[in-house]
Amino acid sequence: MSGIAALAIGYVLSQFYRSFLAVLTPVLTAELGASKADLSEASGAFFLCFALSQFAIGVSLDRFGPRRTAGVLLGVCGGGGAFLFAVATKPWMVTVAMGLIGIGCAPVLMAALFIFARIYLPARFAVLASWMVAFGTAGNVIGASPLANASEAFGWRPVMVGLGVLTVLTAVAALVLVRDPKQSASEQTGRSGFSGYIELLSMRKLWPIIPLTAIAYAPSAGIRGLWAGPYLADVYHADTILIGDVTFFMALSMVAGAFVYGPLDQIFRTRKWVAVAGTLVSLASISYLAVNPLTTITGATVLLVLIGISGGSYGLLMAHARAFLPAHLTGRGVTLMNFFSVGGVGLMQFATGSVVTANLAPNGEDAAYGALFTFYAAALGIALLIYLLARDAKPHRDLAT
């Protein structure tokens, strides 16, 4: 359990790093001259580097185990990226730092999911994955008003140095405390290597699950991690503290959402229809903001909270896919689905930056954010329609054969 605790702390840091730019938007704009597009690229760099590294991480998990995979990358890339961020003087340095941090954080949750898949019954996977995500999402909370207050009190550069030190210490703890699950000789050699991903992608049962996995998390992660700050500042003239307070509530809702989704497949005996219901709530909330981007600050906060809660289906969707994975491809299977989840967020960050920039109007910012929310709603709606074709995976049995 001490090893899982170390990975959980690492995942708190992962969630923090993917969301803290929203709070630092004003100071990075003022001190580094970072534009909305610059910050969108930096956030996108985190998610894309995180996603692209999943392929090597999947092979590494199956061959070398979670201890070395998570510990080395978190310490070298995660800690190194945080230190680079702390000394950044140009927007491009922030982008490079975020890319390194993304690689460093990439194996942490996957290492925990790999352990869960190896040593626990398949029916418990959704609960364990969801609750791990819920615990880690505390990083979103820390990256809201606590970060805003710390930045105001000590300055953002010393705060980033402290985070770099904490990241390295967490990596060392993972190397010392994590225990690799036992593997058979054939699994330990990783006999299919990267070709295992081809085998996974040829499984038609996974195809309808992939689009929603790629999009479901993107609105809550993208809005909380990047767009909440500019949206609140531009439309409601919010300062750093108010942005921190609103994003704090959204972060709490994301924690609650992950906890709530966890046991629902056991309660309703279905994974597919729980995911459909939650996605519909998210779609309705985003669609309202698309039509009414200029509402009250209270109304906007409530809608952001709903988006945070309903966007917490990651663990459920991972369990849906996990039910169809063969044992020898466990590591590669969970990292493949994570690639689509995090990669979807990264691509949406780049795309939404262009959407907002293209729709900026001289007489008001609400049109740009209306276009932003419309883009999110359209992508989510299309993914949901495809997901309706997926085969359900009942939680009481393992469908992998």
Buried (B, 14 or more C-beta within 10 A) or exposed (E): EEBBBBBBBBBBBBBBBBBBBBBBBBBBBEEBEBBBBBBBBBBBBBBBBBBBBBBBBBBBBBBBBBBBBBBBBBBBBBBBBBBBBBEBEEBBBBBBBBBBBBBBBBBBBBBBBBBBBBEEEBBBBBBBBBBBBBBBBBBBBBBBBBBBBBBEEEEBBEBBBBBBEBBBBBBBBBBEBBBBBEBEEEBBEBEBEEEBBEBBEEBEBBEBBBBBBBBBBBBBBBBBBBBBBBBBBBBBEBEBEBBBBBBBBBBBBBBBBBBBBBBBBBEEEBBBBBBBBBBBBBBBBBBBBBEBBBBEBEEBBBBBBBBBBBBBBBBBBBBBBBBBBBEBBBBBBBBBBBBBBBBBBBBBBBBBBEBBEEBBEEEEBBBBBBBBBBBBBBBBBEBBEBBEEBBBBBBEEBBBE
